[in-house]
């Protein structure tokens, strides 16, 4: 699964799915032993869990980069590689 961003120990990934299964646009987040999936537009937790601090960071990052995330989803659905997205910084 391609990594599109990494910040504060959080890894964000997005991947293309089989055309026969068309889920909502979403991305996956990994932090230590935690995993979560987030929908785009609106940004909401679909499943999994993160510690509250990391959840807030991911949601803020996703709000700031929503257009880029949607663009990456489209690229992946068109069979093209996703682009890296800038991480949150201190």
Backbone as JSON, one array per atom type, in Angstrom:
{
  "sequence": "XXXXXXXXXXXXXXXXXXXXXXXXXXXXXXXXXXXXXXXXXXXXXXXXXXXXXXXXXXXXXXXXXXXXXXXXXXXXXXXXXXXXXXXXXX",
  "N": [[0.86, -1.17, 0.0], [0.78, 2.1, -1.0], [2.61, 4.68, 0.59], [1.55, 7.86, 1.45], [1.98, 9.99, 3.11], [3.78, 10.99, 6.11], [4.0, 11.72, 9.49], [4.85, 12.78, 12.75], [5.13, 10.13, 13.72], [2.98, 8.93, 12.57], [1.63, 7.12, 9.91], [0.37, 7.5, 6.69], [-1.58, 5.96, 4.28], [-2.73, 5.03, 1.0], [-4.58, 3.17, -1.34], [-5.28, 1.57, -4.52], [-8.3, -0.07, -5.35], [-9.87, -3.15, -6.27], [-11.79, -2.91, -9.19], [-14.33, -3.99, -9.1], [-15.19, -3.69, -6.54], [-16.24, -0.9, -5.18], [-15.54, 1.29, -2.99], [-16.23, 4.08, -0.78], [-14.26, 7.05, -1.25], [-11.25, 6.91, 0.53], [-8.69, 6.72, 3.15], [-5.93, 5.12, 4.81], [-4.61, 4.84, 8.11], [-1.81, 4.47, 10.21], [-0.49, 4.01, 13.39], [1.81, 3.22, 15.67], [0.61, 0.42, 17.3], [-1.91, 0.84, 16.41], [-4.6, 1.12, 14.05], [-6.51, 2.72, 11.52], [-9.24, 3.71, 9.37], [-10.19, 6.33, 7.24], [-12.83, 8.15, 5.82], [-13.23, 10.32, 2.99], [-14.49, 13.59, 2.45], [-17.37, 13.81, 3.64], [-14.67, 14.12, 6.02], [-14.28, 11.45, 8.01], [-14.06, 9.02, 10.6], [-13.99, 5.73, 9.65], [-13.47, 3.07, 10.43], [-11.67, 1.23, 12.97], [-9.2, 2.56, 15.32], [-7.54, 5.29, 16.93], [-5.22, 6.84, 19.21], [-6.46, 9.72, 20.96], [-5.0, 12.16, 20.57], [-3.5, 11.64, 18.22], [-5.58, 11.09, 16.51], [-6.81, 13.6, 16.3], [-4.7, 15.01, 15.06], [-4.5, 13.67, 12.59], [-7.05, 14.19, 11.5], [-6.98, 16.99, 11.31], [-4.84, 17.3, 9.51], [-5.94, 15.98, 7.27], [-8.12, 17.66, 6.67], [-6.75, 19.97, 5.89], [-5.54, 19.03, 3.57], [-7.47, 18.04, 1.85], [-8.28, 18.36, -0.9], [-5.98, 17.42, -2.23], [-5.94, 14.79, -1.31], [-8.33, 13.79, -2.42], [-7.61, 14.08, -5.08], [-5.48, 12.24, -5.22], [-6.94, 9.88, -4.76], [-8.46, 9.78, -7.11], [-6.4, 9.52, -9.01], [-5.38, 6.97, -8.28], [-7.65, 5.36, -8.78], [-7.72, 5.6, -11.48], [-5.65, 4.05, -12.18], [-3.12, 5.07, -11.82], [-0.12, 6.15, -10.08], [-0.29, 7.37, -6.69], [0.34, 10.68, -5.42], [2.81, 12.09, -3.23], [1.97, 13.71, -0.15], [2.33, 16.68, 1.66], [3.55, 16.57, 5.01], [2.21, 17.21, 8.36], [3.7, 19.8, 10.23], [5.75, 20.9, 12.98]],
  "CA": [[0.0, 0.0, 0.0], [1.65, 3.27, -1.1], [2.62, 5.68, 1.65], [1.41, 9.2, 0.87], [2.5, 10.99, 4.05], [4.24, 10.5, 7.41], [4.27, 12.82, 10.42], [4.72, 12.49, 14.18], [4.98, 8.69, 13.91], [1.75, 8.5, 11.9], [1.83, 6.8, 8.49], [-0.87, 7.58, 5.93], [-1.49, 5.2, 3.05], [-3.92, 4.95, 0.17], [-4.32, 2.22, -2.42], [-6.35, 1.3, -5.48], [-9.05, -1.28, -5.07], [-10.46, -3.87, -7.4], [-12.89, -2.13, -9.77], [-15.62, -4.58, -8.76], [-15.54, -3.22, -5.2], [-15.97, 0.54, -5.22], [-15.84, 1.91, -1.71], [-16.08, 5.53, -0.7], [-12.86, 7.47, -1.18], [-10.77, 6.81, 1.91], [-7.27, 6.46, 3.35], [-5.62, 4.3, 5.98], [-3.66, 5.47, 9.02], [-1.13, 3.54, 11.13], [0.29, 4.64, 14.46], [2.2, 2.14, 16.58], [-0.21, -0.78, 17.08], [-3.25, 1.29, 16.04], [-4.93, 1.29, 12.64], [-7.83, 3.33, 11.3], [-9.57, 4.13, 8.01], [-10.96, 7.58, 7.21], [-13.5, 8.55, 4.58], [-13.01, 11.7, 2.54], [-15.61, 14.4, 2.02], [-16.67, 14.44, 4.75], [-13.64, 13.36, 6.7], [-14.82, 10.79, 9.19], [-13.5, 7.73, 10.94], [-14.83, 4.63, 9.18], [-13.27, 1.95, 11.34], [-10.4, 1.25, 13.69], [-9.08, 3.58, 16.35], [-6.25, 5.95, 17.19], [-5.27, 7.67, 20.42], [-7.14, 10.98, 20.68], [-4.08, 13.17, 20.03], [-3.19, 11.27, 16.84], [-6.82, 11.24, 15.75], [-6.95, 15.04, 16.01], [-3.68, 15.39, 14.08], [-4.89, 13.11, 11.29], [-8.22, 14.9, 11.0], [-6.54, 18.34, 10.92], [-4.04, 17.12, 8.28], [-6.84, 15.64, 6.17], [-8.87, 18.87, 6.32], [-5.83, 20.85, 5.16], [-5.11, 18.42, 2.31], [-8.6, 17.32, 1.28], [-8.24, 18.36, -2.37], [-4.9, 16.53, -2.65], [-6.37, 13.42, -1.02], [-9.3, 13.43, -3.45], [-6.83, 13.94, -6.31], [-4.78, 10.96, -5.14], [-7.93, 8.82, -4.94], [-8.77, 9.72, -8.54], [-5.23, 8.94, -9.69], [-5.34, 5.54, -8.02], [-8.77, 4.72, -9.47], [-7.37, 5.62, -12.91], [-4.51, 3.16, -12.37], [-1.88, 5.84, -11.74], [0.38, 6.21, -8.69], [-0.64, 8.54, -5.86], [1.42, 11.63, -5.15], [3.09, 12.36, -1.82], [1.31, 14.9, 0.4], [3.14, 17.27, 2.72], [3.14, 16.2, 6.38], [2.07, 18.28, 9.34], [4.98, 20.18, 10.83], [5.65, 21.54, 14.29]],
  "C": [[0.9, 1.23, 0.0], [1.48, 4.25, 0.07], [2.51, 7.05, 1.0], [1.88, 10.29, 1.81], [2.91, 10.3, 5.35], [4.56, 11.71, 8.28], [4.01, 12.36, 11.84], [4.47, 11.0, 14.46], [3.74, 8.11, 13.26], [2.06, 8.26, 10.43], [0.46, 6.79, 7.82], [-0.66, 6.87, 4.6], [-2.83, 5.2, 2.32], [-3.6, 3.97, -0.96], [-5.54, 2.05, -3.3], [-7.02, -0.01, -5.11], [-9.52, -1.91, -6.36], [-11.67, -3.07, -7.9], [-14.26, -2.7, -9.4], [-16.11, -4.15, -7.37], [-15.22, -1.73, -5.14], [-16.46, 1.18, -3.92], [-15.8, 3.42, -1.82], [-14.6, 5.87, -0.75], [-12.41, 7.49, 0.27], [-9.26, 6.62, 1.95], [-7.11, 5.7, 4.65], [-4.52, 4.97, 6.79], [-3.12, 4.4, 9.98], [-0.33, 4.35, 12.14], [0.55, 3.58, 15.52], [1.33, 0.92, 16.31], [-1.64, -0.44, 16.63], [-3.4, 1.41, 14.53], [-6.32, 1.9, 12.54], [-7.99, 3.64, 9.81], [-10.46, 5.35, 8.1], [-11.57, 7.79, 5.84], [-13.11, 9.99, 4.26], [-14.36, 12.32, 2.2], [-16.97, 13.81, 2.38], [-15.63, 13.51, 5.36], [-14.25, 12.78, 7.96], [-14.18, 9.43, 9.37], [-14.48, 6.65, 10.49], [-14.72, 3.41, 10.09], [-11.88, 2.03, 11.95], [-10.39, 2.32, 14.76], [-7.65, 4.09, 16.43], [-6.36, 6.63, 18.55], [-5.81, 9.06, 20.04], [-6.22, 12.04, 20.07], [-3.79, 12.89, 18.55], [-4.43, 11.4, 15.95], [-7.02, 12.71, 15.36], [-5.94, 15.51, 14.97], [-4.05, 14.91, 12.69], [-6.06, 13.89, 10.7], [-7.86, 16.33, 10.57], [-5.75, 18.27, 9.61], [-4.96, 16.86, 7.09], [-7.67, 16.84, 5.73], [-8.0, 19.82, 5.48], [-5.51, 20.34, 3.76], [-6.23, 17.67, 1.6], [-8.55, 17.26, -0.25], [-7.14, 17.43, -2.9], [-5.27, 15.07, -2.42], [-7.38, 12.95, -2.07], [-8.6, 13.25, -4.81], [-6.07, 12.62, -6.34], [-5.74, 9.8, -5.35], [-8.25, 8.66, -6.43], [-7.61, 9.11, -9.32], [-5.2, 7.42, -9.51], [-6.46, 4.79, -8.73], [-8.54, 4.68, -10.98], [-6.13, 4.76, -13.2], [-3.16, 3.85, -12.33], [-1.4, 5.89, -10.29], [-0.07, 7.5, -7.98], [0.59, 9.41, -5.67], [1.6, 11.78, -3.64], [2.39, 13.65, -1.41], [2.13, 15.38, 1.58], [2.63, 16.86, 4.11], [2.81, 17.44, 7.2], [3.45, 18.57, 9.89], [4.74, 20.88, 12.15], [5.4, 23.01, 14.16]]
}
